[in-house]
């Protein structure tokens, strides 16, 4: 059985007359209402934006450098040891 979506929130936007003309034309081409077209386009753009932040793309050289760093990590510096100690004091010891 198809899931029914209840629409209960309103979204308003002010756009130029030219932009409205373009949106109306695109909605008409797809056989959708203007509202359905705009909501679908916004959802698609939002999903794309979210996906782009969840994927890290590296060049081949960067991939090799990352793999080497994981396989042969550098010796911890005094600053890193200090950061670890501060983390223990501020976060772990306060629990």
PDB file of N, CA, C and O in Angstrom, chain B, residues numbered from 101:
ATOM      1  N   UNK B 101       0.839  -1.170   0.000  1.00  0.00           N
ATOM      2  CA  UNK B 101       0.000   0.000   0.000  1.00  0.00           C
ATOM      3  C   UNK B 101       0.890   1.242   0.000  1.00  0.00           C
ATOM      4  O   UNK B 101       1.793   1.324   0.832  1.00  0.00           O
ATOM      5  N   UNK B 102       0.681   2.199  -0.881  1.00  0.00           N
ATOM      6  CA  UNK B 102       1.527   3.393  -0.926  1.00  0.00           C
ATOM      7  C   UNK B 102       1.389   4.218   0.341  1.00  0.00           C
ATOM      8  O   UNK B 102       0.317   4.314   0.938  1.00  0.00           O
ATOM      9  N   UNK B 103       2.507   4.809   0.728  1.00  0.00           N
ATOM     10  CA  UNK B 103       2.516   5.647   1.923  1.00  0.00           C
ATOM     11  C   UNK B 103       1.982   7.032   1.582  1.00  0.00           C
ATOM     12  O   UNK B 103       2.377   7.631   0.583  1.00  0.00           O
ATOM     13  N   UNK B 104       1.085   7.532   2.417  1.00  0.00           N
ATOM     14  CA  UNK B 104       0.504   8.849   2.207  1.00  0.00           C
ATOM     15  C   UNK B 104       1.288   9.873   3.016  1.00  0.00           C
ATOM     16  O   UNK B 104       1.548   9.661   4.200  1.00  0.00           O
ATOM     17  N   UNK B 105       1.659  10.966   2.393  1.00  0.00           N
ATOM     18  CA  UNK B 105       2.385  12.026   3.071  1.00  0.00           C
ATOM     19  C   UNK B 105       1.435  13.180   3.340  1.00  0.00           C
ATOM     20  O   UNK B 105       0.740  13.661   2.445  1.00  0.00           O
ATOM     21  N   UNK B 106       1.423  13.610   4.583  1.00  0.00           N
ATOM     22  CA  UNK B 106       0.591  14.747   4.949  1.00  0.00           C
ATOM     23  C   UNK B 106       1.463  15.988   4.932  1.00  0.00           C
ATOM     24  O   UNK B 106       2.504  16.035   5.587  1.00  0.00           O
ATOM     25  N   UNK B 107       1.042  16.973   4.195  1.00  0.00           N
ATOM     26  CA  UNK B 107       1.783  18.229   4.122  1.00  0.00           C
ATOM     27  C   UNK B 107       1.178  19.187   5.127  1.00  0.00           C
ATOM     28  O   UNK B 107      -0.011  19.500   5.076  1.00  0.00           O
ATOM     29  N   UNK B 108       2.019  19.646   6.041  1.00  0.00           N
ATOM     30  CA  UNK B 108       1.494  20.537   7.067  1.00  0.00           C
ATOM     31  C   UNK B 108       2.337  21.785   7.277  1.00  0.00           C
ATOM     32  O   UNK B 108       1.993  22.631   8.102  1.00  0.00           O
ATOM     33  N   UNK B 109       3.419  21.909   6.552  1.00  0.00           N
ATOM     34  CA  UNK B 109       4.293  23.056   6.717  1.00  0.00           C
ATOM     35  C   UNK B 109       4.349  23.845   5.422  1.00  0.00           C
ATOM     36  O   UNK B 109       4.431  23.283   4.330  1.00  0.00           O
ATOM     37  N   UNK B 110       4.304  25.147   5.569  1.00  0.00           N
ATOM     38  CA  UNK B 110       4.312  26.019   4.400  1.00  0.00           C
ATOM     39  C   UNK B 110       5.698  26.644   4.248  1.00  0.00           C
ATOM     40  O   UNK B 110       6.345  26.987   5.237  1.00  0.00           O
ATOM     41  N   UNK B 111       6.140  26.787   3.011  1.00  0.00           N
ATOM     42  CA  UNK B 111       7.412  27.429   2.697  1.00  0.00           C
ATOM     43  C   UNK B 111       7.120  28.547   1.710  1.00  0.00           C
ATOM     44  O   UNK B 111       6.462  28.336   0.691  1.00  0.00           O
ATOM     45  N   UNK B 112       7.609  29.721   2.020  1.00  0.00           N
ATOM     46  CA  UNK B 112       7.401  30.856   1.121  1.00  0.00           C
ATOM     47  C   UNK B 112       8.751  31.380   0.659  1.00  0.00           C
ATOM     48  O   UNK B 112       9.743  31.319   1.386  1.00  0.00           O
ATOM     49  N   UNK B 113       8.768  31.893  -0.561  1.00  0.00           N
ATOM     50  CA  UNK B 113       9.991  32.474  -1.107  1.00  0.00           C
ATOM     51  C   UNK B 113       9.623  33.587  -2.072  1.00  0.00           C
ATOM     52  O   UNK B 113       8.624  33.505  -2.787  1.00  0.00           O
ATOM     53  N   UNK B 114      10.428  34.608  -2.083  1.00  0.00           N
ATOM     54  CA  UNK B 114      10.247  35.690  -3.045  1.00  0.00           C
ATOM     55  C   UNK B 114      11.288  35.504  -4.141  1.00  0.00           C
ATOM     56  O   UNK B 114      12.483  35.385  -3.871  1.00  0.00           O
ATOM     57  N   UNK B 115      10.811  35.483  -5.378  1.00  0.00           N
ATOM     58  CA  UNK B 115      11.712  35.315  -6.515  1.00  0.00           C
ATOM     59  C   UNK B 115      11.353  36.338  -7.586  1.00  0.00           C
ATOM     60  O   UNK B 115      10.278  36.937  -7.571  1.00  0.00           O
ATOM     61  N   UNK B 116      12.276  36.514  -8.501  1.00  0.00           N
ATOM     62  CA  UNK B 116      12.042  37.481  -9.579  1.00  0.00           C
ATOM     63  C   UNK B 116      10.987  36.927 -10.538  1.00  0.00           C
ATOM     64  O   UNK B 116      10.791  35.715 -10.621  1.00  0.00           O
ATOM     65  N   UNK B 117      10.320  37.812 -11.250  1.00  0.00           N
ATOM     66  CA  UNK B 117       9.346  37.350 -12.250  1.00  0.00           C
ATOM     67  C   UNK B 117       9.976  36.431 -13.300  1.00  0.00           C
ATOM     68  O   UNK B 117       9.343  35.475 -13.747  1.00  0.00           O
ATOM     69  N   UNK B 118      11.213  36.716 -13.692  1.00  0.00           N
ATOM     70  CA  UNK B 118      11.885  35.860 -14.674  1.00  0.00           C
ATOM     71  C   UNK B 118      12.090  34.443 -14.130  1.00  0.00           C
ATOM     72  O   UNK B 118      11.870  33.460 -14.838  1.00  0.00           O
ATOM     73  N   UNK B 119      12.515  34.350 -12.864  1.00  0.00           N
ATOM     74  CA  UNK B 119      12.715  33.033 -12.258  1.00  0.00           C
ATOM     75  C   UNK B 119      11.397  32.282 -12.165  1.00  0.00           C
ATOM     76  O   UNK B 119      11.350  31.075 -12.403  1.00  0.00           O
ATOM     77  N   UNK B 120      10.326  32.986 -11.820  1.00  0.00           N
ATOM     78  CA  UNK B 120       9.010  32.358 -11.736  1.00  0.00           C
ATOM     79  C   UNK B 120       8.584  31.823 -13.104  1.00  0.00           C
ATOM     80  O   UNK B 120       8.023  30.732 -13.196  1.00  0.00           O
ATOM     81  N   UNK B 121       8.844  32.570 -14.139  1.00  0.00           N
ATOM     82  CA  UNK B 121       8.500  32.120 -15.491  1.00  0.00           C
ATOM     83  C   UNK B 121       9.237  30.832 -15.833  1.00  0.00           C
ATOM     84  O   UNK B 121       8.647  29.901 -16.381  1.00  0.00           O
ATOM     85  N   UNK B 122      10.515  30.778 -15.512  1.00  0.00           N
ATOM     86  CA  UNK B 122      11.321  29.580 -15.795  1.00  0.00           C
ATOM     87  C   UNK B 122      10.790  28.387 -15.010  1.00  0.00           C
ATOM     88  O   UNK B 122      10.639  27.297 -15.561  1.00  0.00           O
ATOM     89  N   UNK B 123      10.504  28.592 -13.718  1.00  0.00           N
ATOM     90  CA  UNK B 123      10.001  27.503 -12.888  1.00  0.00           C
ATOM     91  C   UNK B 123       8.648  26.995 -13.379  1.00  0.00           C
ATOM     92  O   UNK B 123       8.420  25.786 -13.437  1.00  0.00           O
ATOM     93  N   UNK B 124       7.759  27.909 -13.731  1.00  0.00           N
ATOM     94  CA  UNK B 124       6.446  27.508 -14.251  1.00  0.00           C
ATOM     95  C   UNK B 124       6.596  26.692 -15.525  1.00  0.00           C
ATOM     96  O   UNK B 124       5.915  25.683 -15.702  1.00  0.00           O
ATOM     97  N   UNK B 125       7.484  27.123 -16.410  1.00  0.00           N
ATOM     98  CA  UNK B 125       7.696  26.419 -17.677  1.00  0.00           C
ATOM     99  C   UNK B 125       8.250  25.020 -17.430  1.00  0.00           C
ATOM    100  O   UNK B 125       7.796  24.056 -18.045  1.00  0.00           O
ATOM    101  N   UNK B 126       9.215  24.907 -16.547  1.00  0.00           N
ATOM    102  CA  UNK B 126       9.805  23.594 -16.242  1.00  0.00           C
ATOM    103  C   UNK B 126       8.763  22.674 -15.606  1.00  0.00           C
ATOM    104  O   UNK B 126       8.694  21.493 -15.945  1.00  0.00           O
ATOM    105  N   UNK B 127       7.959  23.201 -14.695  1.00  0.00           N
ATOM    106  CA  UNK B 127       6.905  22.402 -14.066  1.00  0.00           C
ATOM    107  C   UNK B 127       5.903  21.924 -15.117  1.00  0.00           C
ATOM    108  O   UNK B 127       5.452  20.779 -15.083  1.00  0.00           O
ATOM    109  N   UNK B 128       5.569  22.797 -16.032  1.00  0.00           N
ATOM    110  CA  UNK B 128       4.631  22.459 -17.107  1.00  0.00           C
ATOM    111  C   UNK B 128       5.191  21.339 -17.982  1.00  0.00           C
ATOM    112  O   UNK B 128       4.468  20.414 -18.351  1.00  0.00           O
ATOM    113  N   UNK B 129       6.467  21.424 -18.308  1.00  0.00           N
ATOM    114  CA  UNK B 129       7.114  20.398 -19.140  1.00  0.00           C
ATOM    115  C   UNK B 129       7.040  19.031 -18.458  1.00  0.00           C
ATOM    116  O   UNK B 129       6.826  18.014 -19.116  1.00  0.00           O
ATOM    117  N   UNK B 130       7.219  19.016 -17.131  1.00  0.00           N
ATOM    118  CA  UNK B 130       7.185  17.749 -16.391  1.00  0.00           C
ATOM    119  C   UNK B 130       5.765  17.336 -15.996  1.00  0.00           C
ATOM    120  O   UNK B 130       5.569  16.270 -15.413  1.00  0.00           O
ATOM    121  N   UNK B 131       4.790  18.161 -16.306  1.00  0.00           N
ATOM    122  CA  UNK B 131       3.420  17.824 -15.966  1.00  0.00           C
ATOM    123  C   UNK B 131       3.149  17.874 -14.478  1.00  0.00           C
ATOM    124  O   UNK B 131       2.329  17.110 -13.968  1.00  0.00           O
ATOM    125  N   UNK B 132       3.827  18.764 -13.778  1.00  0.00           N
ATOM    126  CA  UNK B 132       3.676  18.904 -12.328  1.00  0.00           C
ATOM    127  C   UNK B 132       3.126  20.277 -12.007  1.00  0.00           C
ATOM    128  O   UNK B 132       3.166  21.199 -12.822  1.00  0.00           O
ATOM    129  N   UNK B 133       2.611  20.384 -10.794  1.00  0.00           N
ATOM    130  CA  UNK B 133       2.245  21.713 -10.317  1.00  0.00           C
ATOM    131  C   UNK B 133       3.539  22.451  -9.992  1.00  0.00           C
ATOM    132  O   UNK B 133       4.584  21.834  -9.786  1.00  0.00           O
ATOM    133  N   UNK B 134       3.457  23.760  -9.951  1.00  0.00           N
ATOM    134  CA  UNK B 134       4.637  24.556  -9.607  1.00  0.00           C
ATOM    135  C   UNK B 134       5.154  24.165  -8.226  1.00  0.00           C
ATOM    136  O   UNK B 134       6.359  24.015  -8.025  1.00  0.00           O
ATOM    137  N   UNK B 135       4.244  24.004  -7.287  1.00  0.00           N
ATOM    138  CA  UNK B 135       4.629  23.636  -5.925  1.00  0.00           C
ATOM    139  C   UNK B 135       5.354  22.292  -5.894  1.00  0.00           C
ATOM    140  O   UNK B 135       6.409  22.173  -5.270  1.00  0.00           O
ATOM    141  N   UNK B 136       4.795  21.275  -6.563  1.00  0.00           N
ATOM    142  CA  UNK B 136       5.442  19.957  -6.600  1.00  0.00           C
ATOM    143  C   UNK B 136       6.812  20.028  -7.253  1.00  0.00           C
ATOM    144  O   UNK B 136       7.762  19.401  -6.784  1.00  0.00           O
ATOM    145  N   UNK B 137       6.914  20.788  -8.332  1.00  0.00           N
ATOM    146  CA  UNK B 137       8.193  20.917  -9.025  1.00  0.00           C
ATOM    147  C   UNK B 137       9.247  21.544  -8.116  1.00  0.00           C
ATOM    148  O   UNK B 137      10.368  21.042  -8.021  1.00  0.00           O
ATOM    149  N   UNK B 138       8.888  22.638  -7.450  1.00  0.00           N
ATOM    150  CA  UNK B 138       9.845  23.351  -6.596  1.00  0.00           C
ATOM    151  C   UNK B 138      10.259  22.481  -5.408  1.00  0.00           C
ATOM    152  O   UNK B 138      11.440  22.426  -5.064  1.00  0.00           O
ATOM    153  N   UNK B 139       9.306  21.809  -4.785  1.00  0.00           N
ATOM    154  CA  UNK B 139       9.632  20.951  -3.638  1.00  0.00           C
ATOM    155  C   UNK B 139      10.551  19.813  -4.074  1.00  0.00           C
ATOM    156  O   UNK B 139      11.537  19.525  -3.396  1.00  0.00           O
ATOM    157  N   UNK B 140      10.242  19.163  -5.195  1.00  0.00           N
ATOM    158  CA  UNK B 140      11.083  18.062  -5.672  1.00  0.00           C
ATOM    159  C   UNK B 140      12.490  18.548  -6.006  1.00  0.00           C
ATOM    160  O   UNK B 140      13.472  17.885  -5.669  1.00  0.00           O
ATOM    161  N   UNK B 141      12.594  19.698  -6.665  1.00  0.00           N
ATOM    162  CA  UNK B 141      13.907  20.243  -7.017  1.00  0.00           C
ATOM    163  C   UNK B 141      14.705  20.602  -5.771  1.00  0.00           C
ATOM    164  O   UNK B 141      15.910  20.359  -5.709  1.00  0.00           O
ATOM    165  N   UNK B 142      14.036  21.178  -4.782  1.00  0.00           N
ATOM    166  CA  UNK B 142      14.717  21.547  -3.533  1.00  0.00           C
ATOM    167  C   UNK B 142      15.187  20.305  -2.787  1.00  0.00           C
ATOM    168  O   UNK B 142      16.298  20.284  -2.257  1.00  0.00           O
ATOM    169  N   UNK B 143      14.355  19.273  -2.740  1.00  0.00           N
ATOM    170  CA  UNK B 143      14.755  18.039  -2.066  1.00  0.00           C
ATOM    171  C   UNK B 143      15.944  17.390  -2.764  1.00  0.00           C
ATOM    172  O   UNK B 143      16.871  16.913  -2.109  1.00  0.00           O
ATOM    173  N   UNK B 144      15.914  17.374  -4.080  1.00  0.00           N
ATOM    174  CA  UNK B 144      17.024  16.796  -4.840  1.00  0.00           C
ATOM    175  C   UNK B 144      18.317  17.567  -4.587  1.00  0.00           C
ATOM    176  O   UNK B 144      19.370  16.962  -4.388  1.00  0.00           O
ATOM    177  N   UNK B 145      18.243  18.884  -4.593  1.00  0.00           N
ATOM    178  CA  UNK B 145      19.433  19.708  -4.332  1.00  0.00           C
ATOM    179  C   UNK B 145      19.926  19.493  -2.910  1.00  0.00           C
ATOM    180  O   UNK B 145      21.133  19.438  -2.677  1.00  0.00           O
ATOM    181  N   UNK B 146      19.013  19.372  -1.960  1.00  0.00           N
ATOM    182  CA  UNK B 146      19.405  19.157  -0.567  1.00  0.00           C
ATOM    183  C   UNK B 146      20.095  17.806  -0.398  1.00  0.00           C
ATOM    184  O   UNK B 146      21.119  17.715   0.278  1.00  0.00           O
ATOM    185  N   UNK B 147      19.543  16.761  -1.005  1.00  0.00           N
ATOM    186  CA  UNK B 147      20.154  15.431  -0.903  1.00  0.00           C
ATOM    187  C   UNK B 147      21.536  15.411  -1.547  1.00  0.00           C
ATOM    188  O   UNK B 147      22.457  14.780  -1.028  1.00  0.00           O
ATOM    189  N   UNK B 148      21.681  16.098  -2.670  1.00  0.00           N
ATOM    190  CA  UNK B 148      22.982  16.165  -3.340  1.00  0.00           C
ATOM    191  C   UNK B 148      23.999  16.890  -2.465  1.00  0.00           C
ATOM    192  O   UNK B 148      25.142  16.450  -2.344  1.00  0.00           O
ATOM    193  N   UNK B 149      23.587  17.991  -1.858  1.00  0.00           N
ATOM    194  CA  UNK B 149      24.474  18.757  -0.986  1.00  0.00           C
ATOM    195  C   UNK B 149      24.922  17.920   0.207  1.00  0.00           C
ATOM    196  O   UNK B 149      26.099  17.920   0.566  1.00  0.00           O
ATOM    197  N   UNK B 150      23.988  17.213   0.813  1.00  0.00           N
ATOM    198  CA  UNK B 150      24.319  16.368   1.965  1.00  0.00           C
ATOM    199  C   UNK B 150      25.265  15.250   1.539  1.00  0.00           C
ATOM    200  O   UNK B 150      26.247  14.980   2.230  1.00  0.00           O
ATOM    201  N   UNK B 151      24.987  14.602   0.419  1.00  0.00           N
ATOM    202  CA  UNK B 151      25.844  13.516  -0.063  1.00  0.00           C
ATOM    203  C   UNK B 151      27.258  14.001  -0.344  1.00  0.00           C
ATOM    204  O   UNK B 151      28.226  13.295  -0.063  1.00  0.00           O
ATOM    205  N   UNK B 152      27.379  15.197  -0.893  1.00  0.00           N
ATOM    206  CA  UNK B 152      28.705  15.736  -1.209  1.00  0.00           C
ATOM    207  C   UNK B 152      29.547  15.967   0.035  1.00  0.00           C
ATOM    208  O   UNK B 152      30.775  15.926  -0.037  1.00  0.00           O
ATOM    209  N   UNK B 153      28.911  16.210   1.171  1.00  0.00           N
ATOM    210  CA  UNK B 153      29.673  16.424   2.398  1.00  0.00           C
ATOM    211  C   UNK B 153      30.046  15.114   3.074  1.00  0.00           C
ATOM    212  O   UNK B 153      30.876  15.106   3.983  1.00  0.00           O
ATOM    213  N   UNK B 154      29.453  14.015   2.649  1.00  0.00           N
ATOM    214  CA  UNK B 154      29.715  12.721   3.268  1.00  0.00           C
ATOM    215  C   UNK B 154      30.712  11.884   2.489  1.00  0.00           C
ATOM    216  O   UNK B 154      31.105  10.810   2.946  1.00  0.00           O
ATOM    217  N   UNK B 155      31.127  12.353   1.327  1.00  0.00           N
ATOM    218  CA  UNK B 155      32.069  11.616   0.498  1.00  0.00           C
ATOM    219  C   UNK B 155      33.342  12.437   0.357  1.00  0.00           C
ATOM    220  O   UNK B 155      33.301  13.607  -0.022  1.00  0.00           O
ATOM    221  N   UNK B 156      34.457  11.818   0.663  1.00  0.00           N
ATOM    222  CA  UNK B 156      35.753  12.481   0.518  1.00  0.00           C
ATOM    223  C   UNK B 156      36.401  11.957  -0.758  1.00  0.00           C
ATOM    224  O   UNK B 156      36.577  10.750  -0.924  1.00  0.00           O
ATOM    225  N   UNK B 157      36.749  12.856  -1.641  1.00  0.00           N
ATOM    226  CA  UNK B 157      37.395  12.471  -2.894  1.00  0.00           C
ATOM    227  C   UNK B 157      38.864  12.886  -2.835  1.00  0.00           C
ATOM    228  O   UNK B 157      39.196  14.032  -2.531  1.00  0.00           O
ATOM    229  N   UNK B 158      39.734  11.915  -3.135  1.00  0.00           N
ATOM    230  CA  UNK B 158      41.173  12.171  -3.104  1.00  0.00           C
ATOM    231  C   UNK B 158      41.793  11.815  -4.446  1.00  0.00           C
ATOM    232  O   UNK B 158      41.359  10.882  -5.121  1.00  0.00           O
ATOM    233  N   UNK B 159      42.812  12.574  -4.818  1.00  0.00           N
ATOM    234  CA  UNK B 159      43.578  12.210  -6.007  1.00  0.00           C
ATOM    235  C   UNK B 159      44.328  10.914  -5.714  1.00  0.00           C
ATOM    236  O   UNK B 159      44.412  10.491  -4.561  1.00  0.00           O
ATOM    237  N   UNK B 160      44.870  10.287  -6.747  1.00  0.00           N
ATOM    238  CA  UNK B 160      45.627   9.052  -6.562  1.00  0.00           C
ATOM    239  C   UNK B 160      46.814   9.289  -5.638  1.00  0.00           C
ATOM    240  O   UNK B 160      47.096   8.463  -4.770  1.00  0.00           O
ATOM    241  N   UNK B 161      47.510  10.404  -5.813  1.00  0.00           N
ATOM    242  CA  UNK B 161      48.652  10.708  -4.946  1.00  0.00           C
ATOM    243  C   UNK B 161      48.207  10.886  -3.499  1.00  0.00           C
ATOM    244  O   UNK B 161      48.876  10.408  -2.583  1.00  0.00           O
ATOM    245  N   UNK B 162      47.084  11.569  -3.284  1.00  0.00           N
ATOM    246  CA  UNK B 162      46.576  11.752  -1.925  1.00  0.00           C
ATOM    247  C   UNK B 162      46.125  10.427  -1.317  1.00  0.00           C
ATOM    248  O   UNK B 162      46.290  10.209  -0.117  1.00  0.00           O
ATOM    249  N   UNK B 163      45.554   9.538  -2.138  1.00  0.00           N
ATOM    250  CA  UNK B 163      45.160   8.223  -1.640  1.00  0.00           C
ATOM    251  C   UNK B 163      46.388   7.442  -1.159  1.00  0.00           C
ATOM    252  O   UNK B 163      46.359   6.802  -0.108  1.00  0.00           O
ATOM    253  N   UNK B 164      47.455   7.508  -1.941  1.00  0.00           N
ATOM    254  CA  UNK B 164      48.699   6.811  -1.556  1.00  0.00           C
ATOM    255  C   UNK B 164      49.271   7.396  -0.266  1.00  0.00           C
ATOM    256  O   UNK B 164      49.709   6.659   0.617  1.00  0.00           O
ATOM    257  N   UNK B 165      49.263   8.727  -0.165  1.00  0.00           N
ATOM    258  CA  UNK B 165      49.793   9.380   1.037  1.00  0.00           C
ATOM    259  C   UNK B 165      48.958   8.995   2.264  1.00  0.00           C
ATOM    260  O   UNK B 165      49.514   8.753   3.335  1.00  0.00           O
ATOM    261  N   UNK B 166      47.651   8.937   2.120  1.00  0.00           N
ATOM    262  CA  UNK B 166      46.798   8.538   3.237  1.00  0.00           C
ATOM    263  C   UNK B 166      47.082   7.095   3.630  1.00  0.00           C
ATOM    264  O   UNK B 166      47.223   6.791   4.815  1.00  0.00           O
ATOM    265  N   UNK B 167      47.166   6.209   2.654  1.00  0.00           N
ATOM    266  CA  UNK B 167      47.445   4.801   2.943  1.00  0.00           C
ATOM    267  C   UNK B 167      48.791   4.654   3.648  1.00  0.00           C
ATOM    268  O   UNK B 167      48.909   3.892   4.608  1.00  0.00           O
ATOM    269  N   UNK B 168      49.807   5.381   3.178  1.00  0.00           N
ATOM    270  CA  UNK B 168      51.125   5.318   3.818  1.00  0.00           C
ATOM    271  C   UNK B 168      51.073   5.826   5.258  1.00  0.00           C
ATOM    272  O   UNK B 168      51.716   5.263   6.144  1.00  0.00           O
ATOM    273  N   UNK B 169      50.314   6.878   5.482  1.00  0.00           N
ATOM    274  CA  UNK B 169      50.190   7.427   6.837  1.00  0.00           C
ATOM    275  C   UNK B 169      49.491   6.447   7.770  1.00  0.00           C
ATOM    276  O   UNK B 169      49.830   6.351   8.950  1.00  0.00           O
ATOM    277  N   UNK B 170      48.516   5.721   7.235  1.00  0.00           N
ATOM    278  CA  UNK B 170      47.821   4.727   8.063  1.00  0.00           C
ATOM    279  C   UNK B 170      48.695   3.509   8.335  1.00  0.00           C
ATOM    280  O   UNK B 170      48.688   2.963   9.438  1.00  0.00           O
ATOM    281  N   UNK B 171      49.451   3.086   7.316  1.00  0.00           N
ATOM    282  CA  UNK B 171      50.309   1.914   7.471  1.00  0.00           C
ATOM    283  C   UNK B 171      51.562   2.216   8.287  1.00  0.00           C
ATOM    284  O   UNK B 171      52.048   1.360   9.027  1.00  0.00           O
ATOM    285  N   UNK B 172      52.078   3.427   8.151  1.00  0.00           N
ATOM    286  CA  UNK B 172      53.300   3.830   8.852  1.00  0.00           C
ATOM    287  C   UNK B 172      53.071   5.189   9.505  1.00  0.00           C
ATOM    288  O   UNK B 172      53.577   6.203   9.024  1.00  0.00           O
ATOM    289  N   UNK B 173      52.312   5.214  10.597  1.00  0.00           N
ATOM    290  CA  UNK B 173      52.009   6.514  11.202  1.00  0.00           C
ATOM    291  C   UNK B 173      53.267   7.185  11.743  1.00  0.00           C
ATOM    292  O   UNK B 173      54.191   6.509  12.197  1.00  0.00           O
ATOM    293  N   UNK B 174      53.300   8.511  11.694  1.00  0.00           N
ATOM    294  CA  UNK B 174      54.463   9.216  12.231  1.00  0.00           C
ATOM    295  C   UNK B 174      54.513   9.092  13.754  1.00  0.00           C
ATOM    296  O   UNK B 174      53.504   8.820  14.403  1.00  0.00           O
ATOM    297  N   UNK B 175      55.690   9.293  14.297  1.00  0.00           N
ATOM    298  CA  UNK B 175      55.873   9.250  15.752  1.00  0.00           C
ATOM    299  C   UNK B 175      55.117  10.435  16.361  1.00  0.00           C
ATOM    300  O   UNK B 175      55.221  11.557  15.864  1.00  0.00           O
ATOM    301  N   UNK B 176      54.353  10.190  17.439  1.00  0.00           N
ATOM    302  CA  UNK B 176      53.619  11.303  18.062  1.00  0.00           C
ATOM    303  C   UNK B 176      54.576  12.389  18.566  1.00  0.00           C
ATOM    304  O   UNK B 176      55.615  12.101  19.160  1.00  0.00           O
ATOM    305  N   UNK B 177      54.201  13.622  18.316  1.00  0.00           N
ATOM    306  CA  UNK B 177      55.008  14.762  18.752  1.00  0.00           C
ATOM    307  C   UNK B 177      54.634  15.128  20.183  1.00  0.00           C
ATOM    308  O   UNK B 177      53.594  14.698  20.682  1.00  0.00           O
ATOM    309  N   UNK B 178      55.481  15.924  20.850  1.00  0.00           N
ATOM    310  CA  UNK B 178      55.123  16.382  22.197  1.00  0.00           C
ATOM    311  C   UNK B 178      53.781  17.131  22.212  1.00  0.00           C
ATOM    312  O   UNK B 178      53.030  17.020  23.181  1.00  0.00           O
ATOM    313  N   UNK B 179      53.474  17.882  21.167  1.00  0.00           N
ATOM    314  CA  UNK B 179      52.203  18.598  21.107  1.00  0.00           C
ATOM    315  C   UNK B 179      51.028  17.620  21.067  1.00  0.00           C
ATOM    316  O   UNK B 179      49.993  17.868  21.685  1.00  0.00           O
ATOM    317  N   UNK B 180      51.183  16.521  20.350  1.00  0.00           N
ATOM    318  CA  UNK B 180      50.115  15.519  20.285  1.00  0.00           C
ATOM    319  C   UNK B 180      49.928  14.850  21.640  1.00  0.00           C
ATOM    320  O   UNK B 180      48.799  14.614  22.072  1.00  0.00           O
ATOM    321  N   UNK B 181      51.037  14.545  22.311  1.00  0.00           N
ATOM    322  CA  UNK B 181      50.936  13.982  23.665  1.00  0.00           C
ATOM    323  C   UNK B 181      50.223  14.966  24.604  1.00  0.00           C
ATOM    324  O   UNK B 181      49.397  14.560  25.422  1.00  0.00           O
ATOM    325  N   UNK B 182      50.540  16.237  24.482  1.00  0.00           N
ATOM    326  CA  UNK B 182      49.882  17.251  25.301  1.00  0.00           C
ATOM    327  C   UNK B 182      48.397  17.337  25.015  1.00  0.00           C
ATOM    328  O   UNK B 182      47.594  17.494  25.934  1.00  0.00           O
ATOM    329  N   UNK B 183      48.023  17.235  23.746  1.00  0.00           N
ATOM    330  CA  UNK B 183      46.606  17.269  23.373  1.00  0.00           C
ATOM    331  C   UNK B 183      45.882  16.058  23.945  1.00  0.00           C
ATOM    332  O   UNK B 183      44.750  16.173  24.415  1.00  0.00           O
ATOM    333  N   UNK B 184      46.522  14.913  23.907  1.00  0.00           N
ATOM    334  CA  UNK B 184      45.917  13.702  24.480  1.00  0.00           C
ATOM    335  C   UNK B 184      45.706  13.871  25.970  1.00  0.00           C
ATOM    336  O   UNK B 184      44.643  13.537  26.494  1.00  0.00           O
ATOM    337  N   UNK B 185      46.712  14.389  26.651  1.00  0.00           N
ATOM    338  CA  UNK B 185      46.600  14.596  28.100  1.00  0.00           C
ATOM    339  C   UNK B 185      45.492  15.596  28.423  1.00  0.00           C
ATOM    340  O   UNK B 185      44.728  15.391  29.367  1.00  0.00           O
ATOM    341  N   UNK B 186      45.401  16.671  27.648  1.00  0.00           N
ATOM    342  CA  UNK B 186      44.348  17.662  27.864  1.00  0.00           C
ATOM    343  C   UNK B 186      42.975  17.050  27.625  1.00  0.00           C
ATOM    344  O   UNK B 186      42.032  17.340  28.362  1.00  0.00           O
ATOM    345  N   UNK B 187      42.855  16.228  26.628  1.00  0.00           N
ATOM    346  CA  UNK B 187      41.587  15.542  26.347  1.00  0.00           C
ATOM    347  C   UNK B 187      41.187  14.670  27.529  1.00  0.00           C
ATOM    348  O   UNK B 187      40.029  14.671  27.945  1.00  0.00           O
ATOM    349  N   UNK B 188      42.144  13.930  28.065  1.00  0.00           N
ATOM    350  CA  UNK B 188      41.845  13.087  29.232  1.00  0.00           C
ATOM    351  C   UNK B 188      41.369  13.928  30.404  1.00  0.00           C
ATOM    352  O   UNK B 188      40.383  13.589  31.059  1.00  0.00           O
ATOM    353  N   UNK B 189      42.073  15.027  30.669  1.00  0.00           N
ATOM    354  CA  UNK B 189      41.692  15.887  31.804  1.00  0.00           C
ATOM    355  C   UNK B 189      40.323  16.512  31.606  1.00  0.00           C
ATOM    356  O   UNK B 189      39.506  16.523  32.526  1.00  0.00           O
ATOM    357  N   UNK B 190      40.064  17.038  30.398  1.00  0.00           N
ATOM    358  CA  UNK B 190      38.835  17.783  30.149  1.00  0.00           C
ATOM    359  C   UNK B 190      37.618  16.909  29.884  1.00  0.00           C
ATOM    360  O   UNK B 190      36.503  17.265  30.266  1.00  0.00           O
ATOM    361  N   UNK B 191      37.820  15.788  29.244  1.00  0.00           N
ATOM    362  CA  UNK B 191      36.680  14.981  28.818  1.00  0.00           C
ATOM    363  C   UNK B 191      36.542  13.693  29.620  1.00  0.00           C
ATOM    364  O   UNK B 191      35.504  13.440  30.231  1.00  0.00           O
ATOM    365  N   UNK B 192      37.570  12.903  29.614  1.00  0.00           N
ATOM    366  CA  UNK B 192      37.453  11.583  30.227  1.00  0.00           C
ATOM    367  C   UNK B 192      37.405  11.637  31.740  1.00  0.00           C
ATOM    368  O   UNK B 192      36.611  10.920  32.348  1.00  0.00           O
ATOM    369  N   UNK B 193      38.234  12.470  32.373  1.00  0.00           N
ATOM    370  CA  UNK B 193      38.269  12.529  33.828  1.00  0.00           C
ATOM    371  C   UNK B 193      37.053  13.207  34.421  1.00  0.00           C
ATOM    372  O   UNK B 193      36.754  13.007  35.598  1.00  0.00           O
ATOM    373  N   UNK B 194      36.335  14.014  33.626  1.00  0.00           N
ATOM    374  CA  UNK B 194      35.187  14.724  34.153  1.00  0.00           C
ATOM    375  C   UNK B 194      33.888  13.912  34.095  1.00  0.00           C
ATOM    376  O   UNK B 194      32.833  14.388  34.514  1.00  0.00           O
ATOM    377  N   UNK B 195      33.972  12.709  33.584  1.00  0.00           N
ATOM    378  CA  UNK B 195      32.764  11.887  33.482  1.00  0.00           C
ATOM    379  C   UNK B 195      32.457  11.136  34.747  1.00  0.00           C
ATOM    380  O   UNK B 195      31.469  10.404  34.806  1.00  0.00           O
TER     381      UNK B 195
END
